[in-house]
Structures are given as C-alpha cells and as structure tokens.
Amino acid sequence: MILLNPKTENFEHFDPQSRQLLKKTVQWFETKGKEKLKHDDHHRVWYSDFIEFVKKEKLFATFLTPAAEGDGETRWDTYRNCALNEILGFYGLAYWYTWQVTILGLGPIWMSSNKSIKEKTADLLQNGGIFAFGLSEKEHGADIYSTDMLLKPQDDGTFLAQGDKYYIGNANEAALVSTFGIISETDDYVFFVVESNHEKFDCVRNVVNSQTYVAEYVLNDYPIMEKDILAKGKDAWDMSLNTVNVGKYNLGWASIGICTHAFYEALNHASHRRLFDHYVTDFTHIKQLFIDAFTRLTAMKLFALRASDYMRSASIDDRRYLLYNPMVKMKVTSQGEEVMDLLWNVIAAKGFEKDMYFEMAVRDIRALPKLEGTVHVNMALIIKFMANYFFHPKSYPEIPLCNEPVDDDFLFHQGHAKSLGKIKFHDYRLAYNSVNLPNVRIFKKQISTLKKLLLLARPKEDQIKDFDILLNLGELFTLVAYGQLIIEKFQLDNFDADILDQIFDCMIRDFSRYALNLYSKTNITAPQKYFCKRMIRKPIKNTDRSKRVLQNHIYSLKDQYEMNS
C-alpha cells in the first residue's frame, strides 16, 4: 500500500527503536480516540497530554537530536522523520505543529558552533522540551531584512534584547526560543536564544483561535551574554534561510497525513450510503472524484518521498534539494487543498459535522500552503531554477533510495546561501524516457512545447515584471519537475504502472489548465499564444485502466481504517 494505514502499518522498513516509537505514537492517538481528539480541537485545549507523551518516550529527543549531540540512541534522519510527520498530520495539525515548530527552533542551534548551547539543548530535549523559532514579526511578516528586534551592546560586554516577535508557535512553553535580530551598533544580523519562562520574556497572547499556541512575544531588556549567541553577521543570515530549507519540507507531509485520514473517512461514508437505490460509490461522477483524489494524493506522497532522497544525499556540490524542498512545501500542500475539495464533493454536507475528522481537516489543510512563505513566495524562488533545469543539465551520479539509519549531517552544514541560479540539475529527460506509457508520452509533448516557448517566444521585459505571467510559467515548470521525481520513484519502487499513467492523466489536464491561463493574459504575444494553444492537450481515455485503479487501489480500501472512537 502507498497510503498509510496506521492500524496495519508495521514500519518494518525502520530499525527496531524507530519502529517501536512510531507504533507507540500511533497507539497513543488511537487510545486517545477521535471523540477526545475532536473535543480538544473544538475547545482549543493545549495538548499537554501529547507533550507529556513526547517527554515520557523521548520522542523528539530521539528523532531530532543529531548523533554528534546525542547519547548514541539519537539521530536526525529525514527518512524516518517523514514517517512521524505523516502520522502527526494524520491525527491532527495541532500535534504536527508543535513538532514542526520544534524543528525550526532547533535548526539555528544545531547549525551553530556554540557547543554549550548544543549541550544544553540536548539535555532539554531529553527532558521533553519543545522549542520555538523567533523569526517573523507583526509589521514585517516574512521580510526578515526589516527586523526590528535589537541587541543593544552594554558597557560590560553584554547585550539587552528589545523587540517584538509575532506568529511564533510554541512560544508559550518553549524551553528555548531561537531569536533573529540585529545588533544595534553595527546592523549585523544575529541569532540568539532566550527562555520563555524568563521574567523579561513577555508572552503577550495567542494570536490565533486554535488549539495551537501561536504567540506574540516581547523581549523587554532581556539580558543576553555572548554564551547565548548562536551566530552573527552573514552566518546568522544564512542560518535563518537554511533552517527554513530544512523546515519547509515538512509541510507537505502534514498535508499528506491530513488528506489520507480524510480519504478513508470519505470512502467509508460513501461506500455505506445509499441514494436513489444505489450506493454513492456506484455513481460515475463519484468514481471520477475518488480516482482523482487518490491519484493526486498518491502523487503527493511519491514526490515527497523521492525529494527526501535528494535532501539526504545533498552536498555543497549537489544542491538540487533547494528546488525540490520548496516544491514539497508549495506543490504538495496546494495539491492537498485540491484533494480535500474533491473528497468534500463526495461527502458534501457530511463534511461539516462536528464528530467527523473531515470537519477539522478541511479547515487545517488551508493553512499549509500559507506557512513558511506563501505559494507565491516559493514560486518566485522556484522560477530561478528554470533556465538551468531545462537548458543546462549536468551529469550527476544516480541518487538511490536513501533509507539508511544515519544522520543527515549536511542539513546543519549547508554553508553560505549561494546564488540559486547557479545550481545545476541532471537531465530530466532521463526519467521521462525511462517509461513508455500513453499519458507520459503526451506529457512529454507538452514539455517540448513549453521549452519552445521559452526559447522562441521568451517573456519580454515587461512580462517578466508581471508576476501573474511568471506564476503560470512557474506552475508549468513545477509540473515537469514533479513528474520527473514521481517517475524516478516508480523506477525505484516498481509500483503499478496503472497508477503512474493515471497520475499523468491528471498532470496533462493541469498542464493544459495553466497553459490556458497563460494564453488568457492580455499582454501575451501572438507567438506565445501559438505555443500555449499547442500545450493544451487531452489525456488518453482508458476505461479499463481507470476501473483497475478504482477497484484494485481505491475501493479495496473500504473499511480498512477507522479511528478508534
């Protein structure tokens, strides 16, 4: 099975310790039950019971302490982190969120050369501590160039921290809050740590109406010594970007987990409901909705899994993960919204009922594309890779499945943030030419036409300034890279070719939609219109393939999972 079923998954592909912790996490949620889960969500109950479980089992300590900083039982292993990401998303975004924010808070610490803080952090994790990442500000949002958090030097060589941070998860109970600011006398960037229980740390309020605690906090002349500083200058700046590089990848997994749980709930409901003397699952339009929802969800997971291989094998000389990471954040999470819309059209009004997981899922799925930079911000980043991806390939050793139980040490030694436009990629055609399926062949023709547009009718200077045009071009480019990694995963896992061809059925339609959007822009030139029209194509209709996917991979999941009440 590609989709997670917590009640049947044995996690046999992990080492015994990881397997045990993942199973215990599933069991904790199933013991808590859906009724209590939904009660706590509706009443916005702070999840102290989950944090107590994390402490008791040393869950975050085991998964989020690099081997060099741990006791021999810990490592930072993206492959197994994906599994916990998915489980936490499956049961509720709030539980995933405290894990995600802890990851962000730990990023600058593990990237620093401050040995004493690293030792302190490892001890705090062992004792169940959670962490926070103080980057965003109320007035500036993600514009970290404009931070108002100041470190003011004092005559005795210490500093006083003054300023406000906003939208900071876990800040109500974080053992340490990694905080970004500038040194007032030099305007150098700086990262330092503060404690949320310090008298000069003012946790002003929870800024969201949610079970999670997303804080505004103010530092009122908070005393900072050199031993509290993680980095200064360019190192601090790179630390902020590199931490986000690590953390943004997790958002796609939260979407995958949420959609998977909602998928089971929608399928179980529809398969037992009779309307007009038929089960809902017998209606033609319902079959298509389930096929598209399953296909898109499967593609989300396959892409995110393959992107993990590029993260784990990354080096200073191979930074391709900097394209695939923001795609997991941007593409996978936006696909998650689409999957939920498809499923909602299946269960309709049932999706509003308060005892359904679905009611929580349709609300939470909307958040993920908007965290760690909006879709637009990440698309602007992704577009920088387009020229080298299509026109200047480089030869690399083949990236295998990276599932070894080892530390992903490079993530904390990414180095200075270099020009993204200089990063090279291997030839995407190697993947596309490795399979011979009807819809992949059509998609290859769409790619070829897009490349001709970029070569022969490239955007003019005024069009480059039109972000709406660049957004649609970026969506087209993103689909190419998305399909490439899905095919690579197909070659590694050898899953059913029917699923792969069905995925490209969706992708052809998506490609055509973005090409039509581009065609419809008022300032598109005649040559550009010509190529846009040639990109609009239909997938091959294969009724037998669709029936096999429906029966073998979708309807076979009926009643296979339901959360304990």
KOLTIRO-62365 format. One line per field, with one value per residue (C-alpha): residue in three letters; x, y negated, z negated. Coordinates in Angstrom, 2 decimals, padded with zeros to 5 digits. Layout:
BEGIN
resn	ala, ...
xx	X, ...
yy	Y, ...
zz	Z, ...
END
This chain:
BEGIN
resn	met, ile, leu, leu, asn, pro, lys, thr, glu, asn, phe, glu, his, phe, asp, pro, gln, ser, arg, gln, leu, leu, lys, lys, thr, val, gln, trp, phe, glu, thr, lys, gly, lys, glu, lys, leu, lys, his, asp, asp, his, his, arg, val, trp, tyr, ser, asp, phe, ile, glu, phe, val, lys, lys, glu, lys, leu, phe, ala, thr, phe, leu, thr, pro, ala, ala, glu, gly, asp, gly, glu, thr, arg, trp, asp, thr, tyr, arg, asn, cys, ala, leu, asn, glu, ile, leu, gly, phe, tyr, gly, leu, ala, tyr, trp, tyr, thr, trp, gln, val, thr, ile, leu, gly, leu, gly, pro, ile, trp, met, ser, ser, asn, lys, ser, ile, lys, glu, lys, thr, ala, asp, leu, leu, gln, asn, gly, gly, ile, phe, ala, phe, gly, leu, ser, glu, lys, glu, his, gly, ala, asp, ile, tyr, ser, thr, asp, met, leu, leu, lys, pro, gln, asp, asp, gly, thr, phe, leu, ala, gln, gly, asp, lys, tyr, tyr, ile, gly, asn, ala, asn, glu, ala, ala, leu, val, ser, thr, phe, gly, ile, ile, ser, glu, thr, asp, asp, tyr, val, phe, phe, val, val, glu, ser, asn, his, glu, lys, phe, asp, cys, val, arg, asn, val, val, asn, ser, gln, thr, tyr, val, ala, glu, tyr, val, leu, asn, asp, tyr, pro, ile, met, glu, lys, asp, ile, leu, ala, lys, gly, lys, asp, ala, trp, asp, met, ser, leu, asn, thr, val, asn, val, gly, lys, tyr, asn, leu, gly, trp, ala, ser, ile, gly, ile, cys, thr, his, ala, phe, tyr, glu, ala, leu, asn, his, ala, ser, his, arg, arg, leu, phe, asp, his, tyr, val, thr, asp, phe, thr, his, ile, lys, gln, leu, phe, ile, asp, ala, phe, thr, arg, leu, thr, ala, met, lys, leu, phe, ala, leu, arg, ala, ser, asp, tyr, met, arg, ser, ala, ser, ile, asp, asp, arg, arg, tyr, leu, leu, tyr, asn, pro, met, val, lys, met, lys, val, thr, ser, gln, gly, glu, glu, val, met, asp, leu, leu, trp, asn, val, ile, ala, ala, lys, gly, phe, glu, lys, asp, met, tyr, phe, glu, met, ala, val, arg, asp, ile, arg, ala, leu, pro, lys, leu, glu, gly, thr, val, his, val, asn, met, ala, leu, ile, ile, lys, phe, met, ala, asn, tyr, phe, phe, his, pro, lys, ser, tyr, pro, glu, ile, pro, leu, cys, asn, glu, pro, val, asp, asp, asp, phe, leu, phe, his, gln, gly, his, ala, lys, ser, leu, gly, lys, ile, lys, phe, his, asp, tyr, arg, leu, ala, tyr, asn, ser, val, asn, leu, pro, asn, val, arg, ile, phe, lys, lys, gln, ile, ser, thr, leu, lys, lys, leu, leu, leu, leu, ala, arg, pro, lys, glu, asp, gln, ile, lys, asp, phe, asp, ile, leu, leu, asn, leu, gly, glu, leu, phe, thr, leu, val, ala, tyr, gly, gln, leu, ile, ile, glu, lys, phe, gln, leu, asp, asn, phe, asp, ala, asp, ile, leu, asp, gln, ile, phe, asp, cys, met, ile, arg, asp, phe, ser, arg, tyr, ala, leu, asn, leu, tyr, ser, lys, thr, asn, ile, thr, ala, pro, gln, lys, tyr, phe, cys, lys, arg, met, ile, arg, lys, pro, ile, lys, asn, thr, asp, arg, ser, lys, arg, val, leu, gln, asn, his, ile, tyr, ser, leu, lys, asp, gln, tyr, glu, met, asn, ser
xx	000.00, 001.16, -001.21, -000.61, -002.97, -001.88, -003.68, -001.91, 001.42, 004.25, 007.02, 009.18, 011.45, 012.80, 015.21, 013.66, 013.88, 012.28, 009.63, 008.72, 008.43, 006.31, 003.98, 003.73, 002.80, 000.02, -001.18, -001.21, -003.57, -005.78, -006.07, -006.97, -009.67, -011.46, -014.07, -011.45, -009.35, -012.28, -013.29, -009.82, -009.85, -013.26, -012.39, -008.90, -007.26, -003.48, -002.09, -000.14, -001.07, 000.82, 003.81, 003.84, 003.89, 006.79, 008.67, 007.95, 009.02, 011.82, 010.23, 011.55, 014.89, 015.38, 014.24, 015.60, 018.98, 021.86, 024.08, 027.02, 024.97, 023.16, 023.73, 024.21, 020.47, 019.63, 019.97, 018.40, 017.17, 014.88, 013.61, 012.16, 011.17, 008.87, 007.06, 006.46, 005.50, 002.84, 001.49, 001.17, -000.54, -002.84, -004.18, -004.24, -002.39, -002.00, 000.14, 002.20, 002.62, 004.40, 006.81, 007.33, 007.99, 010.42, 012.30, 012.52, 013.65, 016.36, 017.67, 019.77, 021.02, 022.29, 023.75, 025.69, 029.18, 028.00, 028.87, 027.44, 024.00, 024.05, 024.74, 022.01, 019.58, 020.29, 019.54, 016.34, 015.16, 015.84, 013.62, 010.76, 011.44, 009.81, 011.35, 010.38, 011.70, 011.53, 011.86, 008.60, 007.40, 003.99, 004.93, 007.28, 005.99, 008.49, 010.53, 013.46, 015.55, 013.50, 013.68, 013.05, 014.44, 017.54, 020.51, 021.89, 025.53, 026.24, 029.44, 030.17, 030.19, 026.66, 023.55, 019.94, 017.38, 014.46, 011.72, 008.62, 008.16, 004.88, 003.31, 005.73, 004.50, 005.31, 006.50, 004.25, 006.20, 009.37, 012.47, 014.49, 013.38, 015.89, 015.50, 016.64, 017.54, 020.24, 022.98, 022.01, 025.51, 026.70, 023.46, 024.87, 022.31, 022.33, 020.71, 020.46, 018.42, 016.03, 013.95, 010.17, 009.95, 012.36, 010.91, 011.96, 010.17, 006.60, 004.35, 001.69, -001.06, -002.07, -002.76, -004.87, -008.17, -006.80, -005.67, -002.11, -000.39, 000.98, 002.41, 003.30, 006.20, 008.16, 011.68, 011.88, 015.58, 016.19, 019.87, 021.96, 025.54, 027.96, 027.22, 023.59, 024.53, 024.34, 025.77, 026.38, 026.53, 026.36, 026.34, 023.16, 021.52, 022.38, 021.19, 017.70, 017.45, 018.99, 016.65, 013.66, 015.18, 015.00, 011.63, 009.51, 009.80, 007.69, 004.59, 003.93, 003.92, 001.33, -000.89, -000.30, -001.29, -004.42, -005.62, -005.02, -007.18, -009.90, -009.72, -010.52, -013.37, -014.88, -014.58, -016.14, -019.04, -019.74, -019.49, -022.16, -024.59, -027.43, -029.13, -031.69, -031.33, -027.58, -024.52, -022.90, -019.71, -021.65, -022.22, -019.98, -019.05, -018.19, -015.88, -014.06, -013.80, -012.25, -009.88, -008.63, -008.36, -006.44, -004.22, -003.29, -002.70, -000.53, 001.49, 001.96, 003.46, 005.62, 007.11, 007.78, 009.45, 011.73, 012.55, 013.77, 016.46, 017.79, 017.84, 019.68, 022.29, 022.86, 026.29, 027.95, 028.36, 024.81, 022.13, 019.24, 017.18, 016.75, 014.31, 012.54, 012.16, 010.06, 008.07, 007.13, 006.08, 004.29, 003.13, 002.28, 000.38, -001.63, -002.42, -003.60, -006.21, -007.34, -007.63, -009.77, -012.05, -012.54, -013.35, -015.66, -017.65, -018.09, -019.35, -020.93, -022.78, -021.33, -018.03, -019.47, -020.49, -018.64, -017.86, -016.08, -012.31, -013.13, -014.56, -011.16, -009.21, -010.88, -010.04, -006.44, -005.48, -005.86, -003.11, -000.23, 000.27, 000.40, 003.08, 006.87, 006.31, 003.21, 002.84, 003.78, 006.98, 008.06, 007.14, 009.35, 012.14, 011.44, 011.46, 015.13, 015.98, 014.06, 016.77, 019.39, 016.82, 015.69, 018.76, 021.99, 021.92, 024.86, 025.84, 025.43, 025.71, 022.30, 020.57, 019.43, 016.74, 018.24, 016.68, 019.79, 019.53, 022.18, 022.43, 021.65, 024.63, 024.76, 021.45, 023.28, 026.31, 024.65, 027.16, 026.55, 023.43, 024.85, 023.14, 020.25, 020.55, 023.90, 022.56, 022.62, 020.33, 020.62, 018.75, 015.07, 014.61, 016.43, 013.42, 010.79, 012.46, 012.66, 008.93, 006.65, 003.10, 000.42, -000.10, 003.59, 004.14, 001.53, 003.03, 006.46, 004.96, 003.62, 007.07, 008.65, 006.23, 006.92, 010.65, 009.98, 008.02, 010.91, 013.40, 011.47, 008.90, 010.51, 008.82, 009.70, 010.97, 007.52, 006.12, 008.85, 007.60, 004.07, 004.03, 000.80, 002.56, 005.57, 003.28, 001.68, 005.05, 006.30, 003.35, 004.14, 007.80, 006.86, 004.73, 007.74, 009.95, 007.02, 006.52, 010.24, 010.62, 007.42, 008.80, 012.10, 010.17, 008.30, 011.61, 012.83, 009.65, 008.16, 004.57, 001.60, 002.07, -001.69, -001.21, 001.62, -000.36, -003.39, -001.20, -000.18, -003.84, -004.22, -000.97, -001.88, -005.11, -003.26, -000.67, -003.43, -005.17, -002.07, -001.33, -004.87, -004.42, -001.23, -002.94, -005.70, -003.39, -003.97, -000.29, 000.67, 002.21, 000.96, 003.89, 003.31, -000.39, 000.59, 002.70, 000.14, -002.54, -000.22, 000.34, -003.37, -003.93, -006.23, -005.11, -005.73, -009.02, -008.52, -011.65, -010.09, -007.12, -009.40, -011.53, -008.44, -007.20, -010.64, -011.15, -007.58, -006.32, -009.28, -012.45, -010.32, -009.55, -013.20, -013.48, -009.73, -009.25, -011.42, -010.05, -010.99, -013.85
yy	000.00, -003.50, -005.26, -005.00, -002.78, -003.24, -000.10, 002.24, 000.47, 002.29, -000.13, 002.88, 000.73, -001.02, 000.09, 001.61, -001.56, -003.75, -001.12, -000.95, -004.74, -005.11, -002.34, -003.90, -007.23, -005.63, -003.76, -006.96, -008.62, -005.57, -005.26, -008.93, -008.32, -010.50, -011.76, -013.21, -014.40, -016.40, -017.64, -019.07, -020.67, -022.29, -023.57, -024.64, -022.54, -022.92, -019.45, -018.96, -015.25, -014.86, -016.80, -014.54, -011.52, -013.09, -013.53, -010.03, -008.29, -010.77, -011.02, -014.40, -013.76, -010.55, -011.93, -015.47, -015.24, -014.80, -011.85, -014.12, -015.84, -012.78, -009.75, -007.15, -006.49, -009.62, -010.91, -013.44, -011.12, -012.74, -009.37, -008.37, -011.98, -011.73, -008.85, -010.77, -013.85, -011.83, -010.22, -013.54, -015.16, -012.15, -012.67, -016.43, -019.52, -020.83, -017.84, -018.11, -021.84, -021.52, -019.06, -021.35, -024.45, -022.49, -021.54, -025.19, -026.25, -023.58, -024.47, -027.51, -025.73, -022.64, -024.85, -026.97, -026.45, -027.23, -023.99, -024.90, -025.71, -022.49, -020.50, -022.37, -021.76, -018.03, -017.86, -019.88, -017.54, -014.52, -016.14, -016.65, -020.25, -021.85, -024.74, -027.85, -029.87, -033.65, -034.95, -036.59, -039.99, -041.64, -044.57, -042.75, -039.18, -037.11, -040.21, -039.35, -042.12, -044.54, -043.02, -045.38, -043.01, -044.72, -043.60, -046.69, -046.39, -047.31, -048.61, -045.29, -043.37, -042.01, -042.97, -043.87, -042.44, -044.67, -043.92, -042.03, -038.73, -037.57, -034.31, -032.19, -028.67, -027.01, -030.33, -029.87, -026.86, -026.65, -025.64, -027.86, -030.31, -030.86, -034.58, -036.58, -040.26, -042.84, -044.33, -047.98, -049.48, -047.54, -046.48, -042.95, -040.17, -037.99, -034.79, -034.21, -032.09, -033.15, -031.23, -031.60, -031.48, -034.41, -037.48, -039.68, -037.45, -038.64, -036.12, -038.66, -036.46, -033.64, -035.37, -032.54, -030.98, -027.47, -024.55, -025.53, -028.42, -030.87, -033.68, -037.29, -037.80, -040.83, -041.00, -043.82, -044.49, -040.75, -040.24, -038.42, -037.28, -036.04, -032.47, -032.97, -033.99, -031.40, -033.42, -036.93, -038.63, -036.53, -033.32, -034.41, -035.36, -032.01, -030.27, -031.72, -030.63, -027.22, -026.49, -027.27, -024.99, -022.14, -023.01, -023.88, -020.32, -019.04, -020.97, -018.69, -015.69, -017.32, -017.68, -014.05, -012.86, -015.04, -014.01, -010.32, -010.29, -012.29, -009.90, -006.88, -008.73, -009.87, -006.42, -004.67, -007.12, -006.99, -003.21, -002.69, -005.41, -004.56, -007.21, -006.56, -002.82, -002.87, -003.11, -006.51, -004.81, -003.42, -006.85, -007.68, -011.16, -009.82, -007.25, -010.02, -012.15, -009.25, -008.41, -011.99, -012.35, -009.08, -009.81, -013.27, -012.10, -009.24, -011.64, -013.94, -011.13, -009.69, -013.10, -013.90, -010.53, -011.00, -014.57, -013.10, -011.18, -014.45, -016.06, -013.13, -012.91, -016.67, -018.27, -021.57, -020.29, -018.93, -021.34, -020.16, -019.75, -023.54, -023.12, -020.02, -021.25, -024.32, -022.14, -019.82, -022.90, -024.66, -022.00, -019.18, -021.44, -023.10, -019.64, -018.77, -021.51, -020.09, -016.56, -017.83, -019.69, -016.52, -014.48, -017.19, -016.95, -013.26, -013.59, -017.05, -018.20, -015.32, -017.19, -019.88, -017.52, -018.13, -014.49, -013.96, -014.19, -015.76, -018.91, -019.57, -018.54, -020.93, -023.82, -022.84, -021.89, -025.56, -026.66, -024.67, -026.45, -029.72, -028.81, -029.09, -031.53, -031.66, -029.73, -032.94, -033.41, -029.83, -030.06, -033.14, -031.01, -028.03, -030.10, -030.89, -027.27, -027.07, -028.02, -025.59, -022.83, -022.92, -024.08, -023.46, -019.92, -018.49, -014.86, -013.54, -010.06, -008.42, -009.11, -005.82, -005.25, -006.86, -004.93, -004.18, -004.86, -007.59, -011.24, -013.87, -015.89, -018.17, -019.83, -021.59, -022.43, -023.87, -026.72, -030.19, -030.74, -030.91, -032.09, -029.74, -030.48, -028.66, -025.33, -022.66, -019.65, -016.33, -015.90, -015.43, -013.54, -010.55, -009.91, -010.67, -008.44, -005.53, -004.77, -004.23, -004.96, -006.72, -009.70, -010.15, -010.41, -013.17, -014.98, -014.87, -016.69, -019.36, -019.78, -020.06, -022.84, -024.70, -024.62, -026.01, -028.85, -029.63, -029.55, -031.16, -033.34, -034.03, -036.59, -040.19, -042.63, -043.99, -040.45, -039.38, -042.08, -040.65, -038.12, -036.56, -035.51, -034.21, -032.35, -030.37, -029.70, -028.56, -026.20, -024.64, -024.23, -022.81, -020.11, -018.95, -018.52, -016.99, -014.33, -013.66, -012.69, -010.64, -008.61, -008.19, -006.85, -004.49, -003.10, -002.59, -001.04, 000.61, -000.15, 000.49, -001.25, -001.90, -004.34, -006.15, -006.54, -007.74, -010.32, -011.71, -011.83, -014.46, -016.19, -016.60, -018.29, -020.53, -021.46, -022.34, -024.48, -026.55, -026.88, -028.21, -030.63, -031.89, -032.19, -034.29, -037.03, -040.29, -041.05, -037.69, -037.96, -036.14, -033.65, -032.92, -032.30, -029.86, -027.76, -027.98, -026.54, -023.68, -022.88, -022.28, -018.54, -015.81, -012.65, -009.25, -007.81, -004.26, -002.94, 000.39, -001.29, -003.57, -000.61, 001.26, -001.70, -002.15, 001.48, 002.55, -000.56, -002.67, -000.73, 002.06, -000.41, -000.47, 000.12, 000.72, -002.14, -003.97, -005.78, -004.39, -006.34
zz	000.00, 000.82, -001.58, -005.32, -007.33, -010.96, -012.12, -009.71, -009.16, -010.95, -009.92, -009.06, -006.88, -010.01, -012.72, -015.89, -018.00, -015.32, -014.65, -018.32, -018.71, -015.57, -016.74, -020.20, -018.65, -016.62, -019.70, -021.78, -019.31, -018.87, -022.66, -022.93, -020.33, -017.84, -020.28, -022.66, -019.74, -018.37, -021.85, -022.42, -018.98, -019.46, -022.93, -021.91, -024.62, -024.78, -024.01, -027.23, -027.15, -023.86, -025.15, -028.20, -025.87, -023.93, -027.21, -028.50, -025.29, -024.48, -021.05, -019.93, -021.64, -019.66, -016.31, -016.49, -018.21, -015.75, -016.57, -017.39, -020.11, -021.47, -023.66, -020.94, -020.54, -018.56, -015.02, -012.62, -009.89, -007.31, -006.09, -009.45, -010.22, -007.18, -008.84, -012.06, -010.05, -008.28, -011.45, -013.27, -010.29, -010.01, -013.53, -013.69, -012.54, -016.10, -017.09, -013.93, -014.52, -017.87, -016.21, -013.21, -015.30, -017.46, -014.28, -013.26, -016.72, -016.76, -013.30, -014.29, -017.41, -015.60, -012.84, -015.31, -016.68, -020.22, -021.97, -025.37, -023.96, -021.94, -025.12, -026.97, -024.11, -024.04, -027.78, -027.35, -024.60, -026.80, -029.42, -026.96, -025.97, -022.94, -021.00, -019.04, -016.10, -016.57, -013.02, -011.91, -013.08, -013.12, -010.92, -008.55, -008.29, -006.30, -005.36, -007.58, -006.02, -008.09, -011.55, -014.48, -017.13, -018.54, -020.60, -022.31, -023.48, -027.10, -028.65, -030.35, -027.05, -027.42, -025.44, -026.11, -023.71, -022.81, -020.32, -019.33, -017.50, -016.04, -014.90, -016.90, -017.63, -020.97, -022.44, -025.46, -026.73, -024.64, -026.57, -024.22, -021.55, -018.73, -018.01, -014.98, -015.16, -014.53, -016.69, -017.04, -016.79, -013.74, -011.98, -011.85, -011.86, -014.95, -016.21, -019.97, -022.36, -025.10, -027.64, -027.59, -031.40, -031.89, -033.63, -030.71, -028.21, -027.81, -026.06, -025.07, -023.65, -021.38, -018.06, -016.58, -017.60, -017.71, -019.82, -018.93, -020.68, -018.14, -020.17, -020.07, -022.45, -023.52, -024.95, -027.47, -028.02, -028.13, -029.18, -026.58, -027.03, -024.41, -025.51, -024.41, -020.86, -018.10, -015.19, -013.91, -010.53, -007.37, -009.41, -011.20, -007.91, -006.32, -009.47, -009.01, -005.35, -005.91, -008.81, -006.60, -003.94, -006.45, -007.94, -004.92, -003.58, -006.48, -005.46, -002.52, -004.85, -007.09, -004.01, -003.07, -006.54, -006.71, -003.25, -003.91, -007.05, -005.27, -002.30, -004.48, -006.17, -002.86, -001.31, -004.31, -004.36, -000.62, -000.35, -003.03, -001.93, 000.49, 002.62, 005.38, 004.76, 005.37, 003.17, 003.57, 004.78, 007.77, 009.34, 012.27, 011.07, 007.59, 009.14, 011.00, 007.86, 005.95, 008.81, 008.99, 005.20, 004.82, 007.81, 006.61, 003.04, 004.24, 006.40, 003.39, 001.35, 004.13, 004.89, 001.22, 000.68, 003.68, 002.62, -000.68, 001.23, 002.66, -000.80, -002.33, 000.45, 000.71, 000.51, 001.29, 004.86, 005.19, 004.00, 006.16, 002.99, 002.99, 005.88, 004.59, 000.99, 001.82, 004.21, 001.34, -000.58, 002.31, 004.76, 002.36, -000.03, 002.76, 004.15, 000.65, 000.91, 004.23, 002.82, -000.06, 002.34, 004.38, 001.28, -000.03, 003.20, 002.40, -001.18, -000.81, -003.96, -005.98, -005.90, -008.21, -011.00, -014.25, -015.01, -011.69, -011.34, -007.97, -009.56, -011.16, -008.07, -005.61, -007.90, -008.60, -005.04, -004.05, -006.42, -004.99, -001.63, -003.56, -006.13, -005.69, -002.82, -000.64, 002.60, 004.42, 002.40, 003.03, 006.71, 007.06, 005.60, 007.88, 011.08, 010.50, 011.31, 014.59, 017.09, 015.78, 015.32, 018.95, 020.86, 018.92, 017.48, 015.57, 015.09, 011.53, 010.02, 009.78, 006.46, 004.87, 002.26, -000.86, -003.74, -005.77, -009.53, -009.50, -010.42, -007.78, -008.83, -005.79, -006.70, -009.53, -007.41, -004.29, -004.13, -002.77, -000.71, 002.82, 005.98, 006.70, 010.40, 010.47, 009.24, 011.95, 012.44, 014.20, 017.47, 016.64, 019.92, 018.43, 016.21, 018.83, 021.42, 018.98, 019.22, 022.19, 021.10, 023.17, 020.90, 020.21, 023.97, 024.23, 021.27, 022.94, 025.94, 023.63, 022.08, 025.53, 026.46, 023.22, 023.97, 027.45, 025.91, 023.56, 026.44, 029.30, 027.54, 024.20, 021.93, 022.66, 020.03, 019.16, 018.96, 016.58, 014.20, 014.44, 011.63, 012.86, 016.06, 014.15, 011.76, 014.59, 016.22, 012.84, 012.44, 015.83, 014.89, 011.50, 013.13, 015.16, 012.08, 010.17, 012.83, 013.08, 009.42, 009.47, 012.39, 010.56, 007.57, 009.90, 011.13, 007.56, 006.14, 009.23, 008.20, 010.50, 013.88, 013.96, 011.09, 012.88, 016.09, 014.09, 012.34, 015.72, 016.74, 014.00, 014.87, 018.55, 017.51, 015.04, 017.66, 020.11, 017.48, 016.75, 020.47, 020.99, 018.10, 019.71, 023.09, 021.50, 020.23, 022.10, 022.67, 024.18, 027.65, 030.75, 030.80, 027.12, 027.81, 030.55, 028.19, 025.38, 027.66, 028.63, 024.94, 024.39, 024.79, 023.54, 021.74, 023.27, 022.07, 020.86, 019.18, 018.29, 016.57, 014.58, 013.50, 012.34, 010.32, 008.79, 007.83, 007.00, 005.23, 004.09, 003.37, 001.90, -000.94, -002.04, -005.81, -006.08, -008.53, -011.01, -014.05, -017.45, -018.94
END
